[in-house]
């Protein structure tokens, strides 16, 4: 054991389980074959070292992002399914050691395959030093996005309380696909900076140069990766005496809205509403709410709590998310013009999250899946039925978009009525939870 595995025994355990001799030899042979085949194909087409570097780095990081994310997203989920998770939490290892060990150890074979392909990329720099900037930009972006995607996978897995068939297994491929989209978009942007008409980043009106743009993106990805890792670490620790948890999710959503609005600020000043600054925090609020399994027993303990500070810390994630999204929508509404969409989207989000909690109070074994299925129908059926029937005037009452042909009150009437109806049903469920002693 080396110093790293002494600090994080989880790395040693994953290495012993997932890096057998046959697997390592076959992985190395496959990597060498890919490098040789890629070199032959490039020599018969462009014959460019830059093209060879682009293909090798594309294979490296697409494999690392997707496969590594799947591994971290099932790390805690698999432990729960095998009934070994509670034992791990009783060991002297701190929550940081456990989280870091899983982040670095669970995808250890993905890192091995990455290392097998790395000499081919370094050979390109050796024979063509002029493209070292391309090498640095691609690998800085690729590594930062890989860490971000893996950290989000670990965060999702740490919130999965259901074991073998839980959100960890489902979220891994989904997060991996999202990571691939971000990775390849970043690669395309990096390559575009070498063109004559480069598309530089503008952040709140400040133009960033080529190198500064790459550095800004890398630091952004690493900051979000650190945030996701800390969230997983807190969840893995789950110290019952832990305080000041109430601010974490709201502060993250506020920061994410501020960050996204920085990219959209220029278009907002020209009259285009920065919808992404509301949509992406809303998506994060959905994910956080669905991953937090706050069911009957949780609500009994929360509502019966005597300490106000403790009750604030234990506030259900969907309530914190919905309240924060209302604040974000209000700030955007006042900052970028009185756009109706800023009022409509939070109402639909509140409706969906209250329905999610209503499902959790039901007798369903998988209430989150039930909520997702019904919400998907709630958004799909109006389009399927009303559009062919040419009843599009009814759509604003059922779908989150603003119809400028009707008044603001008419736009808000439908979602507000649904919020009140779901709120009334949920109120009845909460009363039933409090009165149910079984």
C-alpha positions in Angstrom: 0.0 0.0 0.0 1.2 3.5 -0.8 0.6 6.7 1.0 -2.6 7.5 -1.0 -4.2 4.1 -0.3 -3.2 4.4 3.4 -5.1 7.7 3.6 -8.1 6.4 1.5 -8.4 2.6 2.0 -11.4 2.6 -0.3 -9.0 3.1 -3.2 -7.1 0.0 -2.3 -10.3 -2.0 -1.9 -11.6 -1.0 -5.3 -8.2 -1.6 -6.8 -8.1 -5.1 -5.4 -11.7 -5.8 -6.6 -11.6 -4.2 -10.0 -8.1 -4.5 -11.4 -7.4 -8.2 -11.9 -4.5 -9.3 -14.0 -6.6 -10.4 -16.9 -8.7 -7.2 -16.9 -5.6 -5.0 -16.8 -3.8 -6.9 -19.7 -6.9 -6.9 -21.8 -7.6 -3.2 -21.2 -4.0 -2.3 -22.1 -4.1 -4.5 -25.2 -7.4 -2.9 -26.3 -6.0 0.6 -25.7 -2.9 -0.1 -27.7 -4.9 -1.5 -30.5 -7.2 1.6 -30.6 -4.1 3.9 -30.7 -2.6 2.0 -33.5 -5.8 1.9 -35.5 -6.4 5.6 -34.9 -2.9 6.4 -36.1 -3.3 4.3 -39.2 -6.7 6.0 -40.0 -5.3 9.5 -39.5 -2.2 8.8 -41.6 -4.4 7.8 -44.5 -6.7 10.8 -44.2 -5.4 14.1 -42.8 -2.0 13.0 -41.7 -2.1 15.7 -39.0 -0.8 15.3 -35.5 -3.6 17.7 -34.4 -6.2 15.3 -35.8 -4.6 12.4 -34.0 -4.6 14.3 -30.7 -8.2 15.2 -31.2 -9.3 11.6 -31.7 -7.2 10.2 -28.9 -8.4 12.8 -26.4 -12.0 12.3 -27.6 -11.8 8.6 -26.9 -10.0 9.1 -23.5 -12.4 11.6 -22.0 -15.7 10.2 -23.4 -14.8 6.9 -21.9 -13.6 8.5 -18.6 -16.7 10.7 -18.2 -19.3 8.1 -19.0 -17.8 5.0 -17.5 -16.3 6.8 -14.5 -19.7 8.5 -13.7 -21.5 5.2 -13.9 -19.0 3.7 -11.4 -19.3 6.5 -8.9 -23.1 6.7 -9.2 -23.5 3.1 -8.2 -20.8 3.1 -5.5 -23.0 3.8 -2.5 -26.1 2.3 -4.1 -24.3 -1.0 -4.5 -23.0 -1.0 -0.9 -26.6 -0.5 0.3 -27.8 -3.3 -1.9 -25.1 -5.7 -0.5 -25.9 -4.6 3.1 -22.3 -3.4 3.7 -22.9 0.4 3.8 -23.8 0.6 7.5 -20.7 -1.4 8.4 -18.5 1.0 6.4 -20.0 4.0 8.3 -19.1 2.3 11.6 -15.4 2.2 10.7 -13.0 4.9 12.0 -12.9 6.4 8.5 -14.2 10.0 8.3 -17.0 11.0 5.9 -14.3 12.8 3.9 -12.2 9.7 3.6 -15.2 7.6 2.6 -16.3 10.1 0.0 -12.8 10.8 -1.5 -12.1 7.0 -1.5 -15.2 6.3 -3.6 -14.7 9.3 -5.9 -11.1 8.2 -6.7 -11.5 4.4 -6.2 -14.8 3.5 -7.7 -13.8 4.5 -11.3 -10.2 3.2 -10.8 -10.4 1.0 -14.0 -11.6 4.0 -16.0 -8.6 5.9 -14.8 -6.4 2.9 -15.8 -7.8 3.0 -19.4 -7.3 6.7 -19.5 -3.6 6.2 -18.5 -3.2 3.6 -21.2 -4.2 6.1 -23.8 -2.2 9.0 -22.4 1.2 8.1 -23.9 -0.2 8.4 -27.4 -1.3 12.0 -26.6 2.0 12.8 -25.1 3.8 11.5 -28.2 1.9 14.0 -30.2 3.3 16.9 -28.1 6.8 15.3 -28.4 6.7 15.3 -32.2 4.6 18.4 -32.7 5.4 20.9 -29.8 3.5 23.7 -31.6 0.1 22.2 -30.5 0.9 22.0 -26.8 -1.7 24.8 -26.2 -4.4 22.6 -27.7 -3.2 19.7 -25.6 -3.3 21.8 -22.4 -6.8 23.2 -23.1 -8.4 19.9 -24.1 -6.9 18.0 -21.1 -7.7 20.8 -18.6 -11.3 20.9 -19.8 -11.6 17.1 -20.0 -10.2 16.4 -16.5 -12.3 19.2 -14.9 -15.5 17.9 -16.5 -14.7 14.3 -15.6 -14.3 15.2 -12.0 -17.5 17.2 -12.1 -19.5 14.4 -13.7 -18.1 11.8 -11.2 -18.7 14.0 -8.2 -22.4 14.5 -9.3 -22.7 10.8 -9.7 -21.3 10.2 -6.2 -23.8 12.8 -4.9 -26.7 11.1 -6.5 -25.6 7.7 -5.2 -25.1 9.1 -1.6 -28.8 10.1 -1.6 -30.1 6.8 -2.8 -31.6 4.9 0.2 -33.3 2.2 -1.9 -30.4 -0.1 -2.6 -30.0 -2.3 -5.7 -32.7 -0.8 -7.9 -32.5 2.8 -6.7 -31.7 6.2 -8.2 -27.9 5.5 -8.2 -28.2 3.0 -11.0 -30.7 5.1 -12.9 -28.8 8.4 -12.5 -25.4 7.1 -13.5 -26.1 6.8 -17.3 -28.2 10.0 -17.2 -25.5 12.1 -15.6 -22.9 10.4 -17.8 -24.8 11.5 -20.9 -25.1 15.0 -19.6 -21.4 15.0 -18.9 -20.6 13.8 -22.4 -22.7 16.7 -23.8 -20.8 19.2 -21.7 -17.5 17.6 -22.6 -17.9 17.6 -26.3 -19.5 21.1 -26.3 -16.4 22.4 -24.4 -14.1 20.6 -26.9 -15.9 22.3 -29.8 -15.7 25.6 -28.1 -12.0 25.2 -27.4 -11.3 24.3 -31.1 -13.3 27.3 -32.2 -11.0 29.7 -30.4 -8.3 29.0 -33.0 -10.6 30.2 -35.8 -10.5 33.7 -37.3 -14.0 34.6 -35.9 -13.6 33.2 -32.5 -16.6 33.2 -30.2 -15.3 34.6 -26.9 -17.1 34.3 -23.6 -18.9 37.4 -22.2 -19.6 37.3 -18.5 -21.7 40.2 -17.2 -20.4 42.3 -20.1 -16.7 41.4 -19.6 -15.1 39.9 -22.7 -12.7 37.0 -21.9 -9.8 36.2 -24.2 -9.0 32.7 -25.5 -6.8 31.5 -22.6 -8.9 33.3 -20.0 -12.0 31.7 -21.4 -10.6 28.2 -21.0 -9.3 29.0 -17.5 -12.7 30.4 -16.5 -14.5 27.3 -17.7 -12.0 24.9 -16.0 -12.2 26.8 -12.7 -16.0 26.8 -13.0 -16.2 23.1 -13.5 -13.8 22.4 -10.6 -15.8 24.7 -8.3 -19.1 22.9 -9.1 -17.3 19.5 -8.7 -16.1 20.6 -5.3 -19.6 21.6 -4.4 -21.0 18.3 -5.4 -18.3 16.4 -3.6 -19.0 18.3 -0.4 -22.7 17.6 -0.8 -21.9 13.8 -1.0 -19.5 14.0 1.9 -22.2 15.7 4.1 -24.7 13.1 3.0 -22.4 10.2 3.7 -21.5 11.6 7.2 -25.2 12.4 8.1 -24.2 13.4 11.6 -27.4 13.7 13.6 -25.9 16.7 15.5 -24.9 18.5 12.4 -26.2 22.1 12.1 -26.5 24.8 9.6 -27.7 22.5 6.8 -30.6 24.8 5.8 -28.4 27.2 3.8 -26.6 24.7 1.5 -29.2 24.0 -1.2 -30.6 27.6 -1.3 -27.1 29.1 -1.6 -26.2 26.7 -4.4 -29.4 27.5 -6.4 -28.8 31.2 -5.9 -25.2 30.9 -7.0 -26.1 28.8 -10.0 -28.7 31.4 -11.1 -26.2 34.2 -10.7 -23.6 32.2 -12.7 -25.9 31.3 -15.6 -27.3 34.9 -15.7 -23.7 36.1 -16.3 -23.6 34.4 -19.7 -27.1 35.6 -20.6 -26.7 39.2 -19.4 -25.7 40.6 -22.8 -28.8 39.1 -24.5 -31.0 40.2 -21.6 -29.9 43.8 -22.1 -31.0 43.6 -25.7 -34.5 42.4 -24.7 -34.2 38.6 -24.6 -35.3 37.1 -21.3 -32.5 35.0 -19.7 -34.6 31.9 -19.2 -31.7 29.6 -18.6 -30.9 31.4 -15.4 -34.3 30.1 -14.1 -34.5 26.8 -15.9 -31.1 25.3 -14.8 -31.6 26.1 -11.1 -35.1 24.7 -11.5 -33.7 21.5 -12.9 -31.2 21.3 -10.0 -34.2 21.9 -7.6 -36.0 19.0 -9.2 -33.0 16.7 -8.9 -32.4 17.6 -5.2 -36.0 17.1 -4.3 -36.3 13.7 -6.0 -33.1 12.5 -4.5 -34.2 13.5 -0.9 -36.5 10.7 0.2 -38.5 12.6 2.9 -41.4 10.3 3.6 -43.9 9.8 6.5 -41.4 9.2 9.3 -39.2 12.1 8.3 -42.2 14.5 8.4 -43.4 13.2 11.7 -39.9 13.9 13.2 -39.7 17.2 11.5 -43.1 18.6 12.5 -42.8 17.3 16.0 -39.4 18.8 16.6 -39.1 21.2 19.5 -35.9 23.2 18.5 -36.6 25.9 15.9 -33.0 25.8 14.7 -33.2 22.1 14.3 -36.5 22.2 12.4 -35.0 24.8 10.1 -32.0 22.5 9.4 -34.4 19.6 8.7 -36.7 21.5 6.4 -37.6 19.2 3.4 -35.5 19.8 0.3 -38.5 20.5 -1.9 -39.7 23.3 0.4 -36.2 24.9 0.4 -36.0 24.5 -3.4 -39.4 26.0 -4.1 -38.9 28.9 -1.8 -35.5 29.6 -3.3 -36.8 29.4 -6.8 -39.5 32.0 -5.9 -36.7 34.3 -4.8 -34.7 33.7 -8.0 -37.7 34.3 -10.2 -38.6 37.5 -8.3 -35.0 38.9 -8.8 -35.0 38.0 -12.5 -38.5 39.5 -12.9 -37.3 42.8 -11.5 -33.9 42.8 -13.1 -34.6 41.9 -16.7 -38.1 43.2 -17.3 -41.5 41.9 -16.1 -41.5 38.7 -18.0 -44.4 36.4 -17.3 -42.3 33.3 -17.7 -40.5 34.2 -14.4 -43.8 33.9 -12.6 -45.2 30.8 -14.4 -42.2 28.4 -14.2 -41.9 28.6 -10.3 -45.7 27.9 -10.0 -45.4 24.7 -12.1 -42.3 23.7 -10.1 -44.2 24.2 -6.9 -47.1 22.1 -8.2 -44.7 19.3 -9.2 -42.8 19.2 -6.0 -46.0 19.2 -3.9 -47.3 16.4 -6.0 -44.0 14.5 -5.4 -44.5 14.9 -1.6 -48.1 13.7 -2.0 -46.9 10.6 -3.7 -44.4 10.0 -0.9 -47.3 10.0 1.6 -49.0 7.3 -0.5 -48.6 3.6 -0.1 -46.5 3.3 -3.3 -43.2 1.4 -2.9 -41.5 3.7 -5.4 -43.2 7.1 -5.0 -40.5 9.0 -6.9 -41.0 6.9 -10.0 -44.8 7.2 -9.6 -44.5 11.0 -9.4 -42.2 11.1 -12.5 -44.7 9.0 -14.5 -47.7 11.1 -13.7 -45.8 14.4 -14.2 -44.6 13.2 -17.6 -48.2 12.5 -18.5 -49.3 15.9 -17.2 -46.9 17.6 -19.6 -47.3 15.3 -22.6 -51.1 14.7 -22.7 -52.1 18.4 -23.2 -49.8 18.6 -26.3 -51.0 15.2 -27.6 -54.7 15.9 -27.2 -55.2 19.7 -27.4 -52.9 20.6 -30.4 -54.6 18.2 -32.9 -58.0 19.4 -31.6 -56.9 23.0 -32.2 -57.6 23.9 -28.6 -54.3 25.7 -28.1 -55.9 28.5 -26.2 -56.2 26.1 -23.2 -52.5 25.2 -23.2 -51.3 28.1 -21.0 -53.4 26.7 -18.2 -51.7 23.3 -18.4 -48.1 24.0 -19.7 -45.4 26.3 -18.5 -45.2 28.9 -21.3 -46.4 32.5 -21.6 -49.0 33.4 -24.2 -48.6 37.1 -25.1 -52.0 37.0 -26.7 -53.8 36.9 -23.3 -53.4 38.9 -20.1 -50.9 38.2 -17.4 -53.8 37.2 -15.1 -55.0 34.6 -17.6 -51.5 33.2 -17.9 -51.2 32.8 -14.1 -54.8 31.5 -13.5 -54.2 27.9 -14.6 -50.9 27.2 -12.8 -52.1 29.0 -9.7 -55.3 27.0 -9.6 -53.3 23.7 -9.8 -51.0 24.9 -7.0 -53.9 25.6 -4.8 -55.6 22.2 -5.6 -52.5 20.2 -5.0 -51.7 22.2 -1.9 -55.2 21.4 -0.5 -54.7 17.6 -1.2 -51.2 17.7 0.3 -52.5 19.5 3.4 -55.0 16.7 4.0 -52.2 14.1 3.6 -50.0 16.0 6.1 -52.9 15.9 8.7 -53.2 12.2 8.1 -49.5 11.7 8.6 -49.6 13.5 12.0 -52.7 11.7 13.2 -51.5 8.3 12.1 -49.8 6.6 15.0 -48.9 3.3 13.2 
